[in-house]
Amino acid sequence: MLLRAEALARQIGERCLFAGVAFELRPRDRLGLVGPNGAGKTTLLRLLGGEEAPDAGRVLAPRRVRIGRLGQEVDPTLSHSVREEAARALAHLDALDREARELEARMAAGSGEPARALVERYDALRARFDAADGFRREARVERVLAGLGFGTEERGRPVRSFSGGWLMRIQLAKLLLAEPDVLLLDEPTNHLDLPAIEWLEGFLDAYRGAVVAVSHDRTFLTRHTTRIAELEHGVLTVYEGNWEAYLEQRAARREQAEARRRSEERRRAELERFVDRFRYKASKARQAQSRIKMIARMERDATEAPRANARRMHLRIPPPVRAGDIVLALEGVAQGYGETRVYEDLDLLLRRGDRVALVGPNGAGKSTLLRIAAGTVPIERGMRRLGHRVTQTFYAQHQLESLDPDGSVLGELERIAAIDDVPRLRGHLGAFLFSGDDVQKKVAVLSGGEKARLALARLLLRPANFLVLDEPTNHLDLAACEVLEDALRGYEGTLLFVSHDRAFVNAVATRVLEVRAGRLRDFTGNYDAYLKQSSATNGPAASGAIRSGGVSPQAAAGGAQRAEGERSSSGRAAAQQGPSAQRAAAERSQSGRAAAQQGSNTQRAAGERSQKIARHRIERSLARVEQSILERESALEAIGWRMAEPSVHRDGERMRALEAERSALRAEVEALYKEWEGLAAELEDGPVA
């Protein structure tokens, strides 16, 4: 066990974020933490990392377990290089190396200390240094920075020369180099381009510790999680398997919950009818009170039960004005920034209905191409031409800043709405997960994700026939991403966009343009089709370069250094077969403990299944008994009417027979009521499996 959360609770003001959160992490665990914006996912990561204290519960970890969280920002004013900042993660290795060199100097100088003690201490230091791969620390720094997209020159630039997204990459590099036992990652793919994401995934595949990742990247969650923890309405529910398995299990669980709800409603209606009928009848008072208690318990359970999210609304974008066949034509375009040349002699043609995704490493020119297409930057040379009746809209990250902080959510749409749009404004906002009183919220109090949803809701209320979108899924949670996907799949205009969300690109794109070194390569289909075609075109070597972030000659040199280091490591491993055997024995012991834990979990699951089976048995028995009571009470009522008939009343033999039948029925009803009370008490106390 690396880390265990026990009954964690956190409250902010009067709002309870979550309570009763419990789970355990083991080596190689990959836990994906999902849930709507504002559910408390980042707060939970802080509690696990020890940065905040829970209001209740505790986080347990063995003494030697190191926990690292991605979230703290790098100081943007630092003047030293990116390489030096990343290397700070390995400062403990530098300290070991310095201490070992000092011991070497003292042994060489004959300091008078016992030679054996110095040698033993020196050997211990060197063993720790070697086990931590200290001899290759410079190569490790270069490899990680290259994988995250830092070129050779950029690694030597001062930290203060980089923007926020790149500063987050530096922090991620430091965390990966430190290699803690537990990695806590908050949206690790948010500031990475597609090649860097794929490099990170490769790194995590080989990582031996445990990972807890908050992410809205469904491809990442599908490929790299073994469990999904959903935090919703203050409750954490853990599902075994990856993202796709989670979706199936959640759908099945919600169907079962809905079936139980309908059954409970029917049962409650029957109980209420009985109470209404017999509440003031002395002979049935005890039975009526028992049923009143049952109704109260059902109401309490319904109040305490987690609420399932209603199915998100489907959004249909109004069809825009039909444009001509040619939407955008770029011919011989040249563009650069100072001495840096981005494009020379660029040609591009977009036709009506195209949904084009731009992919490629950061710095390749994707955002520049978007701005050229949107007409927000003047081009140095060449021609940009829009087609017949083309109207365009550009969605950029700074668009969130254009929202009026003093305005309301609904007011932001009313400012741009036409008269015939007004009746559908609330429904449109509902599709973007603003419902009820949320539409009256001030923009100033919205979270980043809520502002992004509002900006997209404005954009898609009555869109142009040519949309240019720069990272539209940034800050959106998974539900909002799916709403946007559905909307854009049905959009009848033309779309040009950049996104690092591979599931989004797969769902929306019909064409992919790879941007690299000022050149465009055109691929038909979505992102998966692009990967297949790109691999077939480039061959294995080129495909590998794409996945590693396109890191050129220097990355190849780093690969040679890694290979050499691995050969030397294998030699050291042969010399350390004894410690390896000890580690293997420890791993076998740990496997035994894991097997025991698994057996305990299996027994607990079996016990829970037995409890459910017992509860269902009692509920079926209660329903059967209630039906029998209703049948016999109806028969008693019928006998009473028959005995009141004059012809029967005068017939003594028939009256005696009916009286005997009524007495037998009353005895049966009394016995059934006793059986019902026993079953109800058993259900209220909890069934015994």
N, C-alpha and C positions, 0 to 999 in steps of 0.2 A: 504494500500500500504506500503510495506517495503522498496522498492528500485525502482527507475526509471532511465533508461538510455535515454538521449535525444540527438540524432544526434551526437553520439560520433565519433571522427575521430582520427587516430594516424598515423603518418608518421615517418619512420626511414630513414634518408638521403633523397634520391630522391624517395624512394619506399613508396607508400601509402599502409599501411597494411589493413586499412578498413576506411570507411566513412559512415555517416548516420546511425550508429547503434542505434536502439531504441527498447526498450521493458520494461515491468513492471513486478515486482515480488510481489506476494501476499503470505500471510501465507500458508504453506503447498504446495507451488509450488515446483515442481521438474523439473528443466530445464537442459537438457543434451546439452552440447556445443560440437559440432563435426565439423570436417573439416580436410583438409590435413595438414601434418606437415609444419610449417612455415606460416600458414594462419594468426596467431596472436591471438590464443585462450588464451595462458597464459598472453599475454599483456593485453587482454581485462579483464581478471580476476584481474590483478593489478590495472587497472583503476577503476573497480567496488569496489575494496577494499580500494581505496584512496591512494595506494602506489605510483602511478604515476598520473600526470595530463594529460588530453587529449589535443590534439592540437586544437580541436573544440568540442563543445557540453558540456554536464555536466551530473554528476551523482547526483541524488537527493534522500535523505532519511530523514525520521523524526528524530528529535534530539535524541530520546531515543533508536533508532534502533542500535544494535551492529552488526558489520560485522566482520567475521573471515575468513581468507584464509589459506589453507594448501599450504605451499610452502617455508616458511622460514625454514632453517635448524637449528637443535639443535647444540649447540657448542659441538664438539666431544671431547673436553679436560676436560669437567666437571667431578669433582671427587665425587660429591654426587650421591645418588642412583637414579635409575629410578623412584621409588615411590615418592621421594622428588621432582624430576623435574616435574613429572606429576601433583603433588599437587600444584605446582605454579599457575596452571590455576585457582585454587580456593582461591588464596591469598586474594581476596576481602572478602571472607567469614571469613577467619582468622582475618582480620582487624575488621570486624563487631563484631566478638566474643570477641576480646580483648577490644574493646571499651565498650561493654556491661558489661564485667567483671570489668572494671574500674569504671563504674557507680554503680555497685553492691557494690564495696568497699567504694565508697564515700557515698552512702546511709547508709551503715552499720556504717560508722565512724561518721555520722552526721556532714558533712562538713560545715553546715551553709547555704548552698544553699537552695532555695525554694524546698521543698519536692515534690510538685506537678509537677514542671518543670522537675525534675530528673526522676520521675516515667514515665511521658509522653514520654520523650526522650528514656528512657530504653525500654518501650513498643514498640515504633516505631522501634528501632534497632532489638529487638527480633522478631518482625513481619516480617521485611525484611529478617532476618537470616532464620527464619522458612519457609517463602515463597520460598526461594532459596534452600530448603532442606539441610540447613547447618549441621543439626545434623547427617546426613548420609554421610558427605563428604568423610570420610575415606573409607567407604564401596563403594562409587561411584568410587573412584580411583582404588580400588582393582578390581571391576567389569570390568571397561573399560580396564585395563591392562591385565586382564585374557582373556577377549574377543579377544584382539589383539595378543594373543599368548605368553604373558610373564608369565612364571611359577613363583611359589612363590619365589624360590631362585633368579631367574633373576630380579625380582622386587627390590631386595635388592642390586644388583650389581651396581657399579659405571657406569655412562653414558659412560665414555671414553672407556669402555671395549666392546662396541657394534659397529658393522659395519654400513655402510651407510643405508642399508635397514631398520635395526632396529631403527636407529636414526629417520628415517622418521616415523616409527610407534609411537615413543615417541611424535613427533610433532602432529601426528594425535590424539593420546590420549589426549594431552593438549587441542586441538581444540574441541574435543567432550565433554570434561569435562566443558569447558567454556560455551558451549551451547549458542552461539551467535544467534541473530535473523535471520541472513543470513549466511549460510555456503558456502564458495567458495572452491571447491575441485578440485585440479589439479591431474588427474590420481590417485585417492585414492586407487585403487586396485592394483597398480603396484608392491608394495613391500609386499603384503599380500598373504599368502597361502589360499587355498580354504576354510578351516574352518573359518579363520579370515574374509574372504570376506563375508561369509554367516552371521557371527556375525555382521559385519558392516551394512549389509543390514537390519537385524532385528532392529538395533539401529536407522537407518534412517527411517524405517517404523513408529516408535513411535515418531520421532522428530517433533516438532510442528512448527518450523521455515521453512524458504525457503532454497532450496539447488540449487546451480549452479555447475554442475560437468562436467569437461572436462574428457572424458573417451573413450577408445577404446574397453572397455569390453561390447560386445553387449548384453550379458545376463543381466548385470547390467542396461544397458540403456533400455532394454525391460521391466524389472521388476519394475524399480524405477524412471521412468521419466513420467511426464504428458505432457511435450512439448519438442521438439527437435529444437535447434537453430543451423543452419548450417552456418558456416563462410567460405565463398569461394569467391575468386577473389575480396576481399574487401567488399563484401556485406553480411549482416546477414539476413537470411530468417528463420522465425519461423514457425514450423509446429505443429499443435495440435496433441496430442497423444504420444505414446511411440515410440520406435525404429522401430517396425514393421509397425506401422501406418505411420511413416515418410518415410519409404522405398516405401510404396504404393503411398503416395501423391507425393513424388519426382518423381517417375516414370511417374505418370499421368501428372505432370506439364511439364516434359521434352518432353513427347509425344506431348502435346499441343504446346509447344514452337517450336518443329520441324515442326509440321503442319503449324504453323504461318509463320515460315521461308520459307517453300516451297511456301506458298501462296504469301508471299511478293516478292519472287524471280520471280514468274510468273507475278505478277502485275508490278514489276519494268521492266521486259523485254518488256511488252506491252507499258509502258510509253516511254521507250528508242526508240522503233520502231516508235512511233508517233513523237518524237522529231527529230529523224534522217530524217524523211520524210518531216516534215513541218517547221524545224527550220528557214530556210531562205525564207519562203513564207510569204509575208507581211500580207496576210489576216489571217494567223494562228499564227502570232508571239506571240500574247498575250497568246493564248492557249498553245503554246510551252513553253513559259517562266513559266507559271503556273506548267506545268509538270516537268520542270527542277527543280523548287523549291521542288516539291513533291519527286523527286529522291534524292535531297540533304538531305531532311529531313529523308528519309528512310535510307540513308547511315549513317547519324548521329545517328539515333536510333539503327542501327545495331552495331555501334562502341561502344555506351554507354551501350548496353545490357550486362548483365553478361553472361559469356561463360559457357555453360554446359560442364562438364567433359566428354571427350570421354570415351566410354566403355573400361575398362581396357583390356589389351591383355590377352589371355589365354596362360598359360605356360605349356608346356609338357616336363617333365623330360625325357631325353633319357633313355631307358631301360638299367639297369646295367647288368653286367655279372650274369648269373643265378647261385645262390649258391645251396648247398645241402639242404636237408629238415631241418636238425638241424643247426640253425645259431649260437646260443650261449647256452652253458650249464655251470651253476654254481652248484658245488656240495660241501656241507659241508663248505662253506666259512665263515670265522670269520674275523671280522675287527673292529678296534677301534682306538681311539686317546688318548694315555696315559691311564688314569684310566677309561675313558668313553668307554663303550662297545656299539658299534652300531649294529653289527650282530654277532650271534653265530649259526653255523650250518645252513647256508642259502642255499637253493636249488632254482634254477630258470632254466626254459627251454624256449627258444624262437625258433619258427619255421619260415620258409621262408614265407613272406607275412604278418606276424604279425605286427600290428600297436598298440603298447602298451603304455598307459599313466600311469605314476606314480602319485598317489595322496596321500595326508596325510598332517598333520601339519608340520610346519617348525621344523627342528631338529629331525625329525623321521628317516632320513637317505636316502632321495630320491637322493640328489646330490651325496652322497657317493656311492649309488648303480649305478648311471650313470657312475661314474669314474671307478668303478670296471668293469662294462660292457665294457667300452671303453678301459680298460687296461692302464689307465693313472696313477693308483696307485697300488703298489704291495700289494697283500693280505697276511694277516698274516698266514692264514691256509686255506686249502681246494684247490679246483681245478677250474680253469677257462679255458674253451676250446671253440675255434671258430670252426665252421663247415667247410665242404669242400668248397673251392673257396670263402670263405667269406672275403670281404674287408670292412673296417669300417672307418667312419669319425665321429669325435666328434665336435659338435658345442657348445662352451661355451661363456659366456659373454665377457671374455678377448680376444676372437677372433677378436673383433673390433680393438684391439690394434696392431694386426699383420698386418693391412693394412699399406701400405707405404704412409706416409703423403705427400710426394713430387710427388707421382704418380697420374695419372688421373684415373677416373672411368673406362674408357675403357681399360686403360693400366693394371689395376688390373686383368682384365679377360684375356687379351692377354698374361700375364705372365704364366698362367696355362693352356691355351687353346691348344688343338691339332690342326693340320693343318685343318682338316675337320670341326672344330668348328668355325673357323674365320668368314665364311659368316653369321653365325647366332648370332654373339656376340651382335650386336646392337638390334636385335629383342629380344634377351634374356634380355638385360638391359631394354628394353622398357616394358617388362612384369613386371619388378620391378620398374616401374614408372620413369626410367631415359630415357628421350627422347630428340631429337634435340641436342642442344649445351650442355645439362647436362652431356653427356658422356665425355666431355672434362674438366669437373670441377676437380680441385685438391682435393684429399682426405682430405687435411688439412682444407678446408673450408666447408666440409659437416657437417650437423647436426648429432646428435646421431641417429635419425631415419634413415637418409640417409645412414650412415655408416652400420647400421644393415641390411638395404636392400642390400647394396653392398656385405656384408659378406655372406648373404644368396644366392645372385646371384652367387657368386664364388662357394659356396658349392654345388649348384644344377646345375651348368653348365654340369658337367659330374660326378655325384655322385657315391659313393661306394654303394654296395648292402646292407649295414647295417649302418643306420644313428642313431646317438645318439645325441639328441638335448636337451639343457638345456635352458628353457624359450626362445624359438625362436621368440615369438611375442613381447617381450619387446622392447620398443622404436618404434614399427611399428604403423603407423596409420591404420585406418579401411580398406582402399583400399589395402594396402600392406598385411594386415592379410588375406584378401579374396584371393589375388593372391597366397599366400603361401598355404592356405587351398586347393585351386584347384590343385596346383602342387602336394601336398602330397597325395591327394585322388587318383591321377592317378599314383603315384609312385609304381613301381613293386617290390621294395626291402622290407627290414624289417626295422621297425622304433621303437625306444624306446625313449620316451621323457617325460619331465616335463613341464607343463604349467599351469598357473593360469587362463588362458582364457577359460572359460567353453564352449563358442561357438566353439572355436578352437578344444577343446577336443572332443566335440560332433561331429564335422564335420570329424575329422581325425581318432579317435581311434576306434579300433574293439575289444579292450580288455583293462581292467583297473586293475592295481595292487594297492591295498591300502597298504601303508607302515605305520606301527604303532608299536612302541616299539620293533623294530627289527624283526617284523614278516610281512609276505606278505599274503594278501588275494586276491584271483583271481576272477575277475568278467568278464563275457562275455558281449560285447557290448560297447556302448559309455558312456558318463558321466551320462546322464539321466537314462540309464539302471542300472548303478552302484548305483545311489541313491535309485532307487526302490528296487533292490535286497538287498542293505545294510540295508534299513529300515525294509524289511521283515525278514532279518536274525537277526538283532540286537534287533528289537522291538522298541517301541516308545522311551524308555529311552535312549537306545544306540544311536538311530538316533539323538536325541536331543543333546547328547554329541558331536557327530560329528559336528553338526551345530554350537555349541558354542565354537568350537576350541579344544575339547578334554580336557577341563580343569578339572581335577580330584577333589579329596577331597576338596581342598581349594575353588574351584569354587562352589562346593556344599554348603560349609559354607557361601560363599558370597551370594548364593541364599537364604539361611535361613535368613541371615541378611536383604536381600532385602524384604523378606516376612514380617519379623518383622517390618521393617521400613514402609512398605505399610500399615500394620495394624495401626501403630501409626499415619501415615499420614491421614488415613481415620477418626481417632478420631479427629484430628485437623481440618479436613475439616468440620466435623459436628459442631464444635465450631465456625467455620468461615463462616456460611451459608450466613450471610449478604454480606461480600465481594464477595462470590461466585455468589450471585444473581446479584451484580453489574457487575461482569465479564460477566455473561450470557447476561445481558442487553447490555453491550458493544459489545459482539459478535453479538447480534441480529442487533444492529445498523450497525456494520461492514458488516453483511450479506446484510442489506438494501443497503449500499453503493456499495457493490460488485454487487448486482442485478442491481442497476442504471448504474454502469460501464458496466455491461454485456449488458444492453439495449442500451447504447451508442455504444458499439462495434457492436451490431447487426445492429443498424441504419447505422453505417459507412460501414459495410459489404454490407448492402442492397444498399447503395449509390454506392459502387464500382461495384456491380453487374449491377446496372442500367446504370452506365457509360460504362461498357463493352458491354451491350446489345445495347446501343445507338451507340457505335462505330461500332459494327458489322452491325447494320442496315445501317449506312452511307456507310460502305465499300461495302455492297451488292448493295446499290443503285448506287455507283460509277461504280461498275463492270457492272451493267445493262445499265447505261447511255453510258459507253464506247463501249459496244457491239452494242448499237443502233447507235452510231455515225459511227462505222466501217461499219455497214450494209448500212446506208444511203449514206455514202461516196462511197462505192462500187457501189451502184445503180446509183449515180451521174456520176461516171466514165463510167459505161455501157451506160448511156444515151448519154454522150458526143461522144462515139464511134459510136452509132447508128445515131446520127445527122450528123456525118461526112460521112456517106455512101451516094454515089451519088443518089441512088434511093429515099432515104428518103429526101435528101436535096432538090430534085426537087418537092416533094409532100408537098405543103403548109399546107394542113390540118394536116398531120402527124407531120410536124415540129411544128405547133402551140400546138398540144397536148403534144409533148415531152417537149416543152418549158414550158408549164404550169406545167407538172409533175416535171421538174427540179427546177422551182421556189418554188414549194411546198416542195420539198426535202431540198432545201437550207434553207428555213425558219425553217424546222424541225431541221436541223443540227445546225442552229444558236441558236435555243431555247435549244437544248440539251447541247451545249457548255456553255451557261449561267447556266444551271442547274448543269453541272459538276463543274464549277468554284465555285458556291455556296457551293456544297457538299465538295469540296477540302478545301475551306477556313474554313468550319465548322470543318472538321476533323483536320486541322492544329491548329485551336484555341482550340480544345478540345470540344467534344460533350457535350451537356446539356441534362441530364437525364430527 
